[in-house]
Amino acid sequence: SWSEGGAQWQPKLRALCALERVSQEGAWGVDIVRRVTSKASDLLEHLAREVPQCRERARRVLRRPYTSLDAVPIHADGDDDASKGMLYL
């Protein structure tokens, strides 16, 4: 089990790396990571405290403020023209 350290740490570290990367992809990525961290906070805290190989990355994921990009508009066609329709995530 995760809490007993039975599973290998490498997949957990890869998942943490993916979360960090997704969080850099704009509002949609921030939203995904915020949802994951809210549902898996106990697991992330366990990784930050108990799994040395994942400690730093888990702490960064837990520390990151995932609210700064919540209302960033994204244009559906990638154009910055404010007169075009925008997609909000």
N, CA, C and O of each residue as an XYZ file, in Angstrom:
356
protein
N       0.836     -1.191      0.000
C       0.000      0.000      0.000
C       0.877      1.250      0.000
O       2.066      1.188      0.312
N       0.276      2.376     -0.353
C       1.016      3.637     -0.407
C       1.569      4.011      0.963
O       2.736      4.384      1.087
N       0.741      3.913      1.977
C       1.161      4.364      3.299
C       2.216      3.469      3.921
O       2.985      3.923      4.769
N       2.269      2.223      3.525
C       3.263      1.291      4.065
C       4.525      1.250      3.223
O       5.470      0.542      3.572
N       4.565      1.992      2.123
C       5.743      2.023      1.276
C       5.885      0.796      0.402
O       6.960      0.553     -0.146
N       4.817      0.011      0.260
C       4.876     -1.211     -0.529
C       5.055     -0.962     -2.020
O       5.686     -1.757     -2.717
N       4.510      0.123     -2.497
C       4.640      0.450     -3.917
C       5.953      1.192     -4.131
O       6.444      1.867     -3.226
N       6.508      1.071     -5.304
C       7.753      1.764     -5.613
C       7.521      3.273     -5.672
O       6.418      3.732     -5.969
N       8.562      4.025     -5.388
C       8.449      5.478     -5.361
C       8.515      6.107     -6.749
O       8.034      7.225     -6.931
N       9.094      5.426     -7.727
C       9.283      6.032     -9.044
C       7.978      6.469     -9.716
O       7.914      7.582    -10.237
N       6.936      5.631     -9.722
C       5.672      6.091    -10.343
C       5.074      7.300     -9.630
O       4.445      8.152    -10.256
N       5.274      7.365     -8.337
C       4.761      8.511     -7.579
C       5.508      9.786     -7.970
O       4.910     10.850     -8.129
N       6.830      9.656     -8.120
C       7.624     10.805     -8.534
C       7.242     11.253     -9.943
O       7.167     12.452    -10.213
N       7.003     10.303    -10.835
C       6.572     10.668    -12.195
C       5.238     11.409    -12.160
O       5.045     12.376    -12.898
N       4.322     10.963    -11.313
C       3.023     11.631    -11.197
C       3.198     13.060    -10.666
O       2.530     13.982    -11.132
N       4.085     13.238     -9.705
C       4.350     14.579     -9.180
C       4.948     15.484    -10.253
O       4.584     16.654    -10.365
N       5.869     14.931    -11.039
C       6.465     15.701    -12.143
C       5.391     16.099    -13.154
O       5.390     17.221    -13.662
N       4.491     15.181    -13.437
C       3.403     15.481    -14.378
C       2.503     16.582    -13.828
O       2.095     17.477    -14.568
N       2.196     16.525    -12.548
C       1.371     17.573    -11.941
C       2.037     18.935    -12.052
O       1.387     19.928    -12.378
N       3.331     18.979    -11.782
C       4.043     20.252    -11.914
C       3.997     20.766    -13.345
O       3.769     21.953    -13.578
N       4.210     19.885    -14.288
C       4.211     20.282    -15.703
C       2.835     20.770    -16.152
O       2.726     21.796    -16.822
N       1.799     20.041    -15.787
C       0.432     20.426    -16.162
C       0.081     21.778    -15.556
O      -0.626     22.571    -16.178
N       0.564     22.043    -14.361
C       0.250     23.317    -13.702
C       0.820     24.519    -14.451
O       0.391     25.650    -14.223
N       1.774     24.285    -15.335
C       2.397     25.363    -16.102
C       1.691     25.616    -17.432
O       2.143     26.449    -18.218
N       0.607     24.920    -17.691
C      -0.080     25.004    -18.982
C      -1.266     25.958    -18.998
O      -2.144     25.831    -19.851
N      -1.306     26.886    -18.095
C      -2.389     27.857    -18.096
C      -3.519     27.472    -17.156
O      -3.371     26.605    -16.296
N      -4.634     28.128    -17.339
C      -5.757     27.975    -16.422
C      -6.276     26.546    -16.354
O      -6.602     26.063    -15.269
N      -6.358     25.866    -17.482
C      -6.877     24.492    -17.458
C      -5.953     23.588    -16.657
O      -6.430     22.713    -15.935
N      -4.646     23.777    -16.765
C      -3.696     22.964    -16.011
C      -3.756     23.255    -14.530
O      -3.703     22.344    -13.705
N      -3.867     24.527    -14.195
C      -3.990     24.921    -12.796
C      -5.249     24.309    -12.200
O      -5.228     23.825    -11.069
N      -6.337     24.326    -12.948
C      -7.586     23.757    -12.458
C      -7.442     22.255    -12.200
O      -7.905     21.756    -11.174
N      -6.813     21.548    -13.107
C      -6.606     20.104    -12.928
C      -5.786     19.833    -11.677
O      -6.154     18.992    -10.858
N      -4.679     20.540    -11.530
C      -3.795     20.305    -10.384
C      -4.490     20.688     -9.083
O      -4.348     19.993     -8.076
N      -5.235     21.779     -9.095
C      -5.968     22.174     -7.890
C      -6.958     21.091     -7.473
O      -7.092     20.793     -6.286
N      -7.641     20.510     -8.431
C      -8.598     19.444     -8.119
C      -7.893     18.199     -7.584
O      -8.344     17.581     -6.620
N      -6.793     17.845     -8.216
C      -6.036     16.674     -7.753
C      -5.516     16.899     -6.343
O      -5.646     16.027     -5.484
N      -4.926     18.068     -6.100
C      -4.364     18.318     -4.774
C      -5.449     18.378     -3.695
O      -5.202     18.002     -2.550
N      -6.636     18.844     -4.050
C      -7.700     18.885     -3.040
C      -8.204     17.481     -2.702
O      -8.571     17.209     -1.559
N      -8.221     16.605     -3.683
C      -8.704     15.241     -3.437
C      -7.625     14.309     -2.887
O      -7.939     13.311     -2.238
N      -6.361     14.629     -3.142
C      -5.266     13.740     -2.739
C      -4.311     14.406     -1.759
O      -3.136     14.045     -1.696
N      -4.797     15.360     -1.005
C      -3.903     16.096     -0.105
C      -3.254     15.181      0.928
O      -2.081     15.368      1.254
N      -3.984     14.195      1.454
C      -3.389     13.278      2.431
C      -2.234     12.498      1.825
O      -1.190     12.330      2.455
N      -2.424     12.025      0.610
C      -1.372     11.278     -0.072
C      -0.176     12.179     -0.376
O       0.967     11.770     -0.171
N      -0.416     13.379     -0.855
C       0.667     14.309     -1.144
C       1.442     14.665      0.122
O       2.669     14.759      0.096
N       0.736     14.860      1.214
C       1.404     15.147      2.479
C       2.231     13.953      2.944
O       3.321     14.127      3.489
N       1.720     12.749      2.733
C       2.484     11.538      3.058
C       3.775     11.492      2.244
O       4.844     11.216      2.789
N       3.680     11.761      0.945
C       4.870     11.748      0.097
C       5.867     12.814      0.546
O       7.076     12.585      0.532
N       5.359     13.972      0.942
C       6.228     15.062      1.380
C       6.928     14.753      2.698
O       8.025     15.251      2.950
N       6.305     13.940      3.535
C       6.886     13.614      4.846
C       7.669     12.305      4.861
O       8.719     12.214      5.497
N       7.160     11.296      4.162
C       7.652      9.941      4.376
C       8.428      9.300      3.231
O       9.036      8.248      3.424
N       8.424      9.897      2.060
C       9.107      9.282      0.918
C      10.227     10.229      0.469
O       9.974     11.195     -0.250
N      11.455      9.951      0.894
C      12.561     10.872      0.623
C      12.733     11.225     -0.856
O      13.045     12.369     -1.186
N      12.533     10.266     -1.732
C      12.729     10.505     -3.167
C      11.670     11.440     -3.738
O      11.896     12.060     -4.777
N      10.536     11.551     -3.089
C       9.429     12.388     -3.573
C       9.241     13.655     -2.745
O       8.437     14.521     -3.089
N       9.977     13.750     -1.674
C       9.744     14.813     -0.687
C       9.721     16.215     -1.283
O       8.739     16.938     -1.119
N      10.774     16.602     -1.963
C      10.862     17.976     -2.466
C       9.778     18.283     -3.501
O       9.146     19.338     -3.454
N       9.572     17.367     -4.419
C       8.576     17.587     -5.483
C       7.170     17.657     -4.876
O       6.375     18.506     -5.278
N       6.855     16.798     -3.934
C       5.539     16.822     -3.287
C       5.340     18.122     -2.526
O       4.250     18.694     -2.538
N       6.389     18.586     -1.869
C       6.284     19.856     -1.146
C       6.035     21.014     -2.103
O       5.265     21.924     -1.796
N       6.688     20.980     -3.263
C       6.460     22.045     -4.249
C       5.020     22.016     -4.763
O       4.396     23.065     -4.923
N       4.499     20.831     -5.019
C       3.115     20.718     -5.495
C       2.154     21.230     -4.425
O       1.196     21.937     -4.738
N       2.402     20.878     -3.175
C       1.526     21.326     -2.087
C       1.640     22.827     -1.827
O       0.651     23.462     -1.459
N       2.819     23.402     -2.011
C       3.041     24.832     -1.730
C       2.534     25.743     -2.820
O       2.168     26.887     -2.548
N       2.503     25.271     -4.028
C       2.188     26.136     -5.160
C       0.783     26.732     -5.024
O      -0.176     26.012     -4.746
N       0.665     28.049     -5.221
C      -0.669     28.664     -5.167
C      -1.414     28.397     -6.475
O      -1.037     28.926     -7.521
N      -2.435     27.606     -6.425
C      -3.160     27.220     -7.636
C      -4.381     28.082     -7.887
O      -5.341     27.626     -8.507
N      -4.363     29.309     -7.422
C      -5.505     30.183     -7.644
C      -5.168     31.373     -8.518
O      -6.076     32.102     -8.917
N      -3.916     31.601     -8.830
C      -3.529     32.817     -9.538
C      -4.022     32.881    -10.974
O      -4.162     33.976    -11.519
N      -4.285     31.763    -11.593
C      -4.704     31.767    -12.999
C      -6.150     31.318    -13.201
O      -6.554     31.033    -14.328
N      -6.925     31.252    -12.137
C      -8.256     30.671    -12.225
C      -9.162     31.313    -13.271
O      -9.924     30.611    -13.935
N      -9.094     32.603    -13.425
C     -10.026     33.281    -14.324
C      -9.348     33.801    -15.579
O      -9.808     34.777    -16.171
N      -8.279     33.174    -15.985
C      -7.567     33.620    -17.180
C      -8.357     33.215    -18.419
O      -8.651     32.034    -18.601
N      -8.707     34.177    -19.278
C      -9.442     33.832    -20.489
C      -8.517     33.191    -21.517
O      -7.360     33.588    -21.662
N      -9.026     32.223    -22.207
C      -8.277     31.574    -23.277
C      -9.116     31.671    -24.532
O     -10.263     31.224    -24.561
N      -8.543     32.254    -25.567
C      -9.252     32.374    -26.827
C      -9.308     31.013    -27.502
O      -8.307     30.299    -27.566
N     -10.466     30.663    -27.997
C     -10.654     29.355    -28.611
C      -9.731     29.137    -29.805
O      -9.328     28.005    -30.072
N      -9.392     30.205    -30.526
C      -8.545     30.053    -31.707
C      -7.092     30.476    -31.459
O      -6.281     30.492    -32.385
N      -6.769     30.817    -30.214
C      -5.412     31.221    -29.882
C      -5.109     32.669    -30.194
O      -4.010     33.140    -29.900
N      -6.066     33.402    -30.791
C      -5.891     34.804    -31.150
C      -6.114     35.668    -29.913
O      -6.961     35.350    -29.078
N      -5.368     36.741    -29.793
C      -5.509     37.624    -28.647
C      -6.539     38.726    -28.874
O      -6.674     39.604    -28.022
N      -7.253     38.715    -29.960
C      -8.253     39.729    -30.258
C      -9.407     39.613    -29.264
O     -10.107     38.602    -29.234
N      -9.599     40.639    -28.463
C     -10.618     40.602    -27.404
C     -12.033     40.564    -27.966
O     -12.970     40.233    -27.238
N     -12.211     40.894    -29.240
C     -13.553     40.891    -29.790
C     -14.031     39.479    -30.139
O     -15.219     39.274    -30.388
N     -13.145     38.535    -30.159
C     -13.516     37.154    -30.476
C     -14.025     36.457    -29.211
O     -13.760     36.897    -28.092
N     -14.742     35.390    -29.409
C     -15.246     34.622    -28.278
C     -14.097     34.051    -27.463
O     -13.052     33.688    -28.004
N     -14.306     33.978    -26.149
C     -13.256     33.457    -25.288
C     -13.796     32.257    -24.531
O     -14.990     32.155    -24.253
N     -12.905     31.374    -24.214
C     -13.242     30.165    -23.464
C     -12.687     30.319    -22.063
O     -11.483     30.512    -21.896
N     -13.529     30.239    -21.066
C     -13.073     30.351    -19.681
C     -13.071     28.974    -19.055
O     -14.032     28.215    -19.179
N     -11.978     28.663    -18.381
C     -11.863     27.373    -17.693
C     -12.032     27.563    -16.223
O     -11.970     26.596    -15.464
